[in-house]
Amino acid sequence: MPDAIGSSVDYGRAAGEAAALAASRPRRLLEVLAADLVKHFLADEAVISVEVLLRKRILPHTDAVAVRMRRAK
């Protein structure tokens, strides 16, 4: 990989796309949102692999619950 800004991920764009996808419809399970995000980002032909980590602070006496999903083309 070249050490050039053009070779990097546009994290602002990725965050915006993730937020828009999350807001597009209600989901009950973090696993479903993680799968939807992975599918969305893998649809970009420049992306060869994706790892999504989602945390949700919903339970008392815990920091968070989390789901991690990794996929590659």
N, C-alpha and C positions, 0 to 999 in steps of 0.2 A: 504494500500500500504506500503510495507517495505521501510524504509529509507535507500535505498542502490542504488548505482550508476547504477546497472544493471536493476533497475526498471524504470529508467528515459528514456526519449526520446533522441535519438541521433540527436540533432539539426543540427549538421553538415551534416549528411546524409539526413535529411529531407530537408534542404536548397538546397543541391545538386540535390535531386530528383525534387524539385519544379522548380529550374532553368532549369533543363533538359527538364521537361515537358513543361514549358513556351516557350522554344526555339524550341520545336519539330515541331511546325507548327504555322502559323500566325493566330491570332484571332482579330476580330474587337471589341469585347465587353469584358469588365472586367468580366461581369457575366459569360461568357462562360469559361474563364480561371479559375475563382473561382470554378465553377461546376466541371471542369476537375480535379482540384487539390483535391477537396473533394472526388470525386470518386476514385482517385488514392490512397489516404491515407486510406480511408475506406476499400479498398481491402486487406489491411494488417490485418490479423486476430487478432493481438495484439491491434489494435486500436479500441476503442469503440465509440469515438466521435471526431469530427473535427470542428474547427472554422478557417476560412480563412478570412483575412482582406487584401485587395489589395487597394493600393493608386496609383493614377496616377496624376502627375503634368502637366496638359495640358492646363488649362484655365487661361487667365490673370485675375488678381485681386482675385484669390482664392489660398488657400494653395494647395488643391488637390481635386479630386473627389475620391470617395471610394465605395467599395462594400464589405459587410460582409456577409458570408454565414456560417451557422451552421447546421450540420447534425449529427445524431447518428444512430447506428445500432439498 
